[in-house]
Amino acid sequence: MFQVFAGSGARKKYADDEQQRTDAPDQSADGEVQHVHICILGTGFSGLGMAIRLKQRGYKDFVVLEKAEDIGGTWRDNTYPGCACDIPSHLYSFSFALNPNWSHMYSPQREIQAYLCDCAQHFGILPHIWWNNELRDASWSDDEQRWHITTSQREFTTDILILGNGPLSEPALPHISGIENFEGEIFHSAKWRHDLDLTGKRVAVIGTGASAIQFVPQIQPKVAHLALFQRTPPWIVPRLDHPISEEKKRLYRLLPFTQRFVRTRIYLRQELTALGMVYNQKAMEKGMQFAREHLTRQVADPELRAKLTPHYAMGCKRILVSDDFYPAVAQPNVEVITDHISEVRTRSVVTEDGQEHEVDVIICGTGFHVTDARLPQCVRGRGGQTLADAWSESIHAYMGTAVPGFPNLFLLIGPNTGLGHNSMVYMIESQLSYLLDCFRTMERKQAQVVEIRSEVEAAYNDEVQQRMQKTVWASGCVSWYLDARGRNTTLWPGFTFEFRRRTRRFDRQNYDLLPQYIPLTT
């Protein structure tokens, strides 16, 4: 089993491995365009997981594009104080790489990134990674039956392109009048300013989502005053985090099946939440009562409690877990403001009631571009159509994986694969198995190109949206799950084991498989 190291910097820590790039082709010395069989984008859980699975199956001709100098995706980029996973550690990890050394039930960011770095080294993925290569353009050529890739450092071609960049990779700043004129410091929580000392500052926090409820308790004791601008209060349940004892760690190392038992138990417990979210919303009543009791225990002031009480069905927005958020916002130096922001001035935030709140720093905990990300503008399929064009009305993909008009392009954590109740790593591994079976099928059938049929993809997405209408996510609240048209293109409307069953085998009857094109010679 892995020994997780306590730090980041895989790029630097394993610099010697850069001298051993025997499995990944180097840049062509004679100036010819380099070609690789498979190109993966990103080194988060999805991209790294895909690379590991390919390596385990004997694939050698693949590369992983990484825009940064280190591994981890969102777990590398999000370093705000208190950053941690809200799914228990034993489940939020690869099933083929259990880590018996997690320090807590809910692991902090640094430990999760270290786990991913350790996996990359253990499975021999580091030589395949091209660091500091940000994708600038990916264009499909029908004549050559391959993708032409342009990054910030090189140009090359590939047979298969896999987007493993994930949906939480592009921070979203709020559109507020005058925000560009603010003369203090302003930053997004995903780009935390560790060089900025918040001690004694007047700080405005915009948003009360998953990030804010983690960093607010960390900065509250330091700041002179914290103005928390809340649009909609989240449902919050106890986290009940605790250290994992050394005795249990030893047990997991000696008898790995005991950790698998714990993992399975956590999975089943989390999966039960889908009953209320998807099939019977009345089942969420007990959860709402539990959350209200949690709020009542931790917030004595009735006026503040009223501000923090949600008035929508639990699960319609993301359910959050925290033991310290409510106590933090109940402190004398914190003000919870529910009036909408009308404008930002040079040194203040003004709300619609006319109140001007003087601040030195603005921290935006305002989420990510999920349904309107920029990367799809860089990916061009048949006829030069961009993925953004194909998704102009709404994002969509068959099994969250394949899009018509984009041959040999596969998405990981694509549309309608997100979860509101369980571990995304489970969904990722389901997609990995599906793609591996697809690649085996292509080899067996001697196919060069595979493309989902448009009528199949359309029927699948109609089914997903039809099922979505009966879920808690369609109960009336506004959330980042929904696109501009109000369609939920983010979440999977069912149990995760159903998705795994449907992706267990590659369903070649739903795809067009084309043999390798051999140009005629004269």
SEVO-960119 format. One record per residue (C-alpha): residue in three letters; x, y, z. Coordinates in steps of 0.05 Angstrom, whole numbers, plus 32768, in hexadecimal, padded with zeros to 4 digits. Each point is the difference from the previous one (the first is absolute). Layout:
% residues N
ALAXYZ;...
END
This chain:
% residues 522
MET800080008000;PHE801480487FF6;GLN8025802B8032;VAL7FE380457FF4;PHE803580368005;ALA7FEE80418023;GLY800A80337FCA;SER7FF580167FB9;GLY8031800B7FC8;ALA80017FBE7FDA;ARG801E80247FC4;LYS803B8015802B;LYS80027FC58030;TYR80057FCF7FC6;ALA802C80297FD2;ASP802D7FC47FF6;ASP7FC67FDA7FDF;GLU800280337FC8;GLN80407FDF7FEA;GLN7FDB7FBE7FF7;ARG7FCB80127FCB;THR80097FBD7FDE;ASP7FB67FF27FF9;ALA7FEB80457FE4;PRO801A80177FBC;ASP802B803E8001;GLN7FF9803C7FD2;SER80157FEF7FBA;ALA804780197FF4;ASP7FF880097FB4;GLY7FC680318006;GLU7FCA7FCF7FEA;VAL7FBE80038024;GLN80017FCE8038;HIS7FC97FCC8007;VAL7FE77FDB803D;HIS7FC87FCC8004;ILE7FDA801D803C;CYS80028045801F;ILE7FE1800D8044;LEU7FF38046801B;GLY800B800C804A;THR801F7FDE803C;GLY7FC680018031;PHE7FDB7FC28014;SER7FE37FF47FBB;GLY803C800D7FD4;LEU80307FDD802F;GLY7FD07FC68009;MET7FFB7FF77FB4;ALA804C80017FFA;ILE80077FCB8036;ARG7FCC7FD27FE2;LEU802180067FBB;LYS80447FF0801E;GLN7FE37FC48024;ARG7FE47FE67FBF;GLY804380047FDD;TYR7FF780427FDA;LYS804180267FF8;ASP7FF280327FC8;PHE7FDA80358028;VAL800E8044801E;VAL7FDE802A8036;LEU7FFD804B7FF4;GLU800680298040;LYS7FFB804C7FFE;ALA802480078043;GLU80407FE6801F;ASP7FE07FD08030;ILE7FCB7FCA8005;GLY7FBB8005801F;GLY7FCF80297FD7;THR7FCF8021802F;TRP80267FE3803C;ARG803E80247FE9;ASP7FDE80427FF0;ASN7FD38008803C;THR802D800F803B;TYR7FD3802D8029;PRO80027FF8804C;GLY7FD67FC58016;CYS7FFB7FE17FBB;ALA7FEB7FB88006;CYS7FD47FCB7FE0;ASP7FB77FFA8015;ILE7FFF7FB57FEF;PRO80227FD18032;SER80487FF17FED;HIS7FF97FB57FFB;LEU7FCD80097FC8;TYR801F803D7FDF;SER803A7FD87FE3;PHE800E7FCD7FCA;SER7FE47FBB800D;PHE80417FE37FE3;ALA802C802C802D;LEU7FE580008046;ASN8027802C8031;PRO80027FE48047;ASN8022803F8019;TRP7FCA80357FFC;SER8008802D803D;HIS7FB680138007;MET7FBC7FE77FEC;TYR7FFD803D7FD1;SER8044800D7FE2;PRO801D80457FF8;GLN8014801A7FBB;ARG804B7FF7800A;GLU7FF77FB78011;ILE7FD37FF17FC4;GLN803280207FD1;ALA80387FD98020;TYR7FD87FC07FF4;LEU7FF880117FB6;CYS804B800F7FFA;ASP800F7FBE8022;CYS7FD37FDB7FCF;ALA802280217FC5;GLN80447FE98018;HIS7FEA7FBB8016;PHE7FDF7FEF7FBE;GLY8037801F7FD4;ILE7FD780397FE3;LEU80338039800B;PRO80287FF17FC1;HIS7FC080087FD7;ILE7FEF80458019;TRP800F803E7FD6;TRP800480388033;ASN7FEE80497FF2;ASN7FD87FED7FC2;GLU7FBE80268000;LEU7FD07FEA7FC9;ARG7FF680387FCD;ASP7FDE7FDB7FC7;ALA7FEA7FBA7FEF;SER7FE67FF57FB9;TRP7FE77FC07FE0;SER80187FF07FB9;ASP7FD17FD37FD8;ASP80357FF67FCB;GLU80357FE88031;GLN7FCF7FE18033;ARG8024801F803A;TRP8001803C802E;HIS8030803A7FF6;ILE8014801C8044;THR801F8044800F;THR8017800F8047;SER8026803A801E;GLN80417FDA7FF1;ARG7FF77FD27FC5;GLU7FD77FE47FC6;PHE7FF27FB77FF4;THR7FCA7FCF7FE9;THR7FDB7FC98024;ASP7FCF7FC97FEE;ILE7FD78007803F;LEU7FF4803D802C;ILE7FE57FF98047;LEU7FEB803E8026;GLY800D7FF3804A;ASN800380498015;GLY7FC17FFC802B;PRO7FC78031800A;LEU801E8026803C;SER803D801C7FDD;GLU7FEB80467FEA;PRO7FF18030803A;ALA7FC3802D7FF6;LEU800480488018;PRO7FBE8024800F;HIS7FE480337FCF;ILE7FF6803C802D;SER7FFE80487FEA;GLY804180258011;ILE80267FC48019;GLU803980107FD1;ASN800A80438024;PHE800B7FE28045;GLU8043801B801A;GLY800A7FCB8036;GLU80147FB87FF6;ILE7FD07FD17FDC;PHE80087FB77FEF;HIS7FDA7FBE7FF5;SER80057FCA8035;ALA801D7FD17FCB;LYS803A80307FF7;TRP800E800E8049;ARG803080388010;HIS802D7FE08034;ASP802E803D7FFD;LEU7FC8802C801B;ASP7FFA8005804B;LEU7FB780078013;THR800F80108049;GLY7FD9803F8015;LYS7FE180097FBB;ARG7FB8800F7FEF;VAL7FEE7FC67FD3;ALA7FC47FF57FD3;VAL7FF07FB87FEC;ILE7FD07FF87FC5;GLY7FDD7FBD8000;THR7FF07FCA8033;GLY800E7FC17FD7;ALA802D7FC4800D;SER804180288000;ALA7FE8803A802A;ILE7FE67FD58039;GLN80467FE18005;PHE802A803F7FFD;VAL7FD380308028;PRO800D7FDC8042;GLN804B80027FF2;ILE8004804B7FF3;GLN7FCB80188031;PRO802E8002803D;LYS8033802A7FDA;VAL7FD780367FDF;ALA7FE780408021;HIS7FBC7FF97FDF;LEU7FE37FCE7FCF;ALA7FC480137FD5;LEU7FE37FBF7FE4;PHE7FD3800E7FC4;GLN7FCF7FC77FFB;ARG7FD07FF87FC6;THR7FDF7FBF8016;PRO800F7FDA8040;PRO80197FB97FF5;TRP7FE77FC28024;ILE80397FEC802F;VAL80067FBE8026;PRO80357FEC8033;ARG80437FEB7FE4;LEU80157FD6803C;ASP80477FFF7FE8;HIS80337FDC802B;PRO80487FE67FFD;ILE800A7FB87FEA;SER80267FDC8037;GLU80447FE07FF5;GLU7FE17FBD8015;LYS7FCE80047FC6;LYS803680147FD0;ARG80297FC38013;LEU7FC37FD57FF9;TYR7FF3801B7FBA;ARG80487FF37FEC;LEU80017FB9801B;LEU7FB97FED7FEA;PRO7FEB802A7FC4;PHE7FBC7FDE7FFD;THR7FED80258041;GLN800A80437FDD;ARG7FD77FE77FC4;PHE7FC97FEE8031;VAL80008047801C;ARG8001801C7FBA;THR7FC47FD67FEB;ARG7FD98014803E;ILE800D804A7FF2;TYR7FEC7FF77FB8;LEU7FBD7FE08012;ARG7FF280358034;GLN800D80387FCE;GLU7FD87FDD7FCB;LEU7FC28000802B;THR7FFB804B7FF8;ALA7FEE7FF67FB6;LEU7FBE7FE28017;GLY7FE880458017;MET802280287FC9;VAL7FE97FD77FC5;TYR7FC67FD28012;ASN7FDA801A803D;GLN800A80488016;LYS7FD97FF48040;ALA803A7FD68018;MET802880408006;GLU7FD380198039;LYS80287FDA8034;GLY8041801E7FE5;MET7FE380468003;GLN7FEB7FF68048;PHE80467FE78010;ALA801F803D7FDF;ARG7FD180308025;GLU80127FE18042;HIS804A80087FEE;LEU7FF3804A7FF3;THR7FD9800A8040;ARG80367FDF802A;GLN8037802C7FE4;VAL7FDD80447FF6;ALA7FDC801D803C;ASP7FEC80437FE1;PRO7FBA7FF87FE1;GLU800B80397FCE;LEU80417FE17FE6;ARG7FE07FBB8000;ALA7FC8801B7FD3;LYS8034801A7FCE;LEU80237FBD7FFF;THR7FC17FD67FF8;PRO7FF47FE67FB9;HIS7FBA80047FE2;TYR80067FCE7FC8;ALA80017FB47FFC;MET803F7FE1801C;GLY802C7FE77FC7;CYS7FE780327FCD;LYS80438022800B;ARG803E7FDC8017;ILE7FFB7FE78048;LEU803C80178028;VAL80237FE1803C;SER801F802A8037;ASP800A8000804B;ASP801F80468005;PHE7FDD802E7FCE;TYR7FC48012802B;PRO802A800E803F;ALA802F802C7FD6;VAL7FC8802C7FE2;ALA7FE180078045;GLN803E80268019;PRO7FFB804B800E;ASN803080137FC7;VAL7FD47FDE7FCB;GLU7FC4801F7FDD;VAL7FD47FD57FD3;ILE7FE2802C7FCA;THR7FC67FE67FD7;ASP7FF0803F7FD7;HIS80197FFA7FB9;ILE803E80267FEB;SER7FF1803B7FD3;GLU804780187FF3;VAL804880008016;ARG80238042800C;THR804A800F8009;ARG80007FEB8049;SER7FBB7FE5800E;VAL7FC77FD17FED;VAL7FBB801F7FF9;THR7FC07FD78009;GLU7FBC800E7FE2;ASP7FE6801C8042;GLY803380397FF8;GLN80307FE78036;GLU8049800C7FF1;HIS802F7FCC801E;GLU804980188002;VAL80317FC77FF2;ASP804A7FF77FF3;VAL7FFD7FBC7FDF;ILE7FCB7FDB7FD6;ILE80037FB47FFC;CYS7FD37FE17FCC;GLY7FE77FBB8012;THR7FD580007FC2;GLY800D7FBC7FE1;PHE80167FEC7FBA;HIS7FEB80037FB8;VAL7FDE7FBD7FFB;THR7FCC80077FC9;ASP802580397FDD;ALA80497FEC8003;ARG8032801D7FCE;LEU80247FC07FEB;PRO7FC97FE87FD0;GLN8010803D7FD4;CYS80447FE17FF3;VAL7FE77FBB7FE9;ARG7FEB7FFB7FB6;GLY7FDE7FC27FE3;ARG7FE77FF07FBB;GLY7FFA803C7FD2;GLY8024802C8033;GLN7FC48004802F;THR8017800E8047;LEU7FE77FDA803B;ALA7FE580438019;ASP7FD780077FC0;ALA7FE57FBA8008;TRP7FED80128047;SER7FE480457FF0;GLU7FBB7FEE8019;SER80147FCF8037;ILE803B7FD3800F;HIS7FF47FB77FF2;ALA80257FBE7FF6;TYR7FEF7FB77FFC;MET800F7FE18044;GLY80248041800E;THR80367FE67FD3;ALA7FF580087FB5;VAL7FE480387FD4;PRO7FE87FF87FB7;GLY802C80237FCE;PHE803E7FF7802B;PRO80207FBD7FEC;ASN80327FE0802F;LEU7FF280358035;PHE7FED7FE98045;LEU7FEC8028803E;LEU800C7FED8048;ILE7FCF801E8033;GLY7FD980197FC4;PRO7FB780198000;ASN7FD17FDE8031;THR80347FD78024;GLY8006802D803D;LEU7FE57FEB8044;GLY7FDD80218039;HIS80087FC78030;ASN803B7FD27FF4;SER80497FFB7FE9;MET801180197FBA;VAL803B7FD07FFF;TYR7FCD7FC77FFA;MET7FE280217FC2;ILE8045800D7FE3;GLU80147FB78007;SER7FBF7FEB7FDD;GLN8013802C7FC5;LEU80477FE58000;SER7FE77FB97FF9;TYR7FD180157FC8;LEU803980217FD9;LEU80307FC68009;ASP7FCB7FD17FE3;CYS7FF680327FC7;PHE804A7FFF7FF0;ARG80017FB38003;THR7FC57FFF7FD0;MET802380307FD0;GLU803E7FD37FFF;ARG7FD77FC17FF8;LYS7FD7801D7FC6;GLN803D80247FE3;ALA7FDB80418004;GLN802480427FFB;VAL7FC5802D8010;VAL7FC67FFA8030;GLU7FC680318006;ILE7FBF7FFF8026;ARG7FC280027FD3;SER7FDA80418006;GLU7FBC7FE08008;VAL801A7FD48038;GLU801E803A8025;ALA7FC1802A7FF7;ALA7FD37FC8801B;TYR802E7FF5803B;ASN7FFF804A8013;ASP7FB580037FF8;GLU7FFB7FC68031;VAL802F80238031;GLN7FD980417FFE;GLN7FBD7FDC8006;ARG80197FDD803F;MET801C8041801A;GLN7FBA801F8004;LYS7FEE7FD2803A;THR803D8010802A;VAL800B80308039;TRP802E802A7FD2;ALA7FC280147FD8;SER7FD98017803E;GLY8009804A7FF2;CYS8042801A801C;VAL803780207FD7;SER80437FDC8003;TRP80417FF77FD9;TYR7FE47FBC7FEB;LEU7FD380247FCE;ASP801480217FBE;ALA7FE580427FE4;ARG7FC27FDB7FE7;GLY7FF17FE18043;ARG80157FBA7FEA;ASN80287FD58031;THR803A7FEB7FD5;THR802E7FF3803A;LEU7FE67FC6802B;TRP7FF07FB77FF5;PRO7FB67FF48010;GLY80067FBD8022;PHE80287FD08029;THR804A7FFC7FF0;PHE7FFD7FB57FF9;GLU7FCF80097FC6;PHE8033802B7FDC;ARG80367FCB800D;ARG7FD37FCA7FE4;ARG7FF280287FC1;THR804A800E7FF5;ARG801A7FBB8012;ARG80067FED7FB6;PHE800B802A7FC3;ASP7FBF7FFF7FD8;ARG801E80007FBA;GLN7FBA7FFA7FE0;ASN7FF580498013;TYR803F80187FDD;ASP801A80057FB9;LEU80437FDC7FFA;LEU802980117FC3;PRO803E7FDB7FE7;GLN804280237FF5;TYR7FFE802D7FC3;ILE80357FEF7FCD;PRO800780357FC9;LEU80027FE87FB8;THR804480057FDE;THR800A800E7FB6;
END
